[in-house]
Amino acid sequence: MRIGDQEAEIVGRGFTEQRLDTLRQRTEIVQANPHNGHVLVELRGESEISLLVRLLVHAGAEVEEVHRSRASLEDVFLTLM
């Protein structure tokens, strides 16, 4: 993760590999990985998370919550270690 990149945790149901592949094909997505009923999405720069939520819902997933965070200097350092 680079400084200024974003990470989003999307909570819900129906995050199949096919639906996640829809996200992964987008240029603003670095990675999208499922984990215990939610998806962790790493985004480049100032990407619009609302667009990603619409894509997931349109593909049939159910989104209940979205939490967004931005990479800090410490996050970047820990990623590099």
ABEGO torsion letter per residue (X at the ends): XBBGBBBBBBBEBGBBAAAAAAAAABAABABBBBBGGBBBBBBBEBBBAAAAAAAAAAAGBBBABBBBBBBBAAAAAAAAX
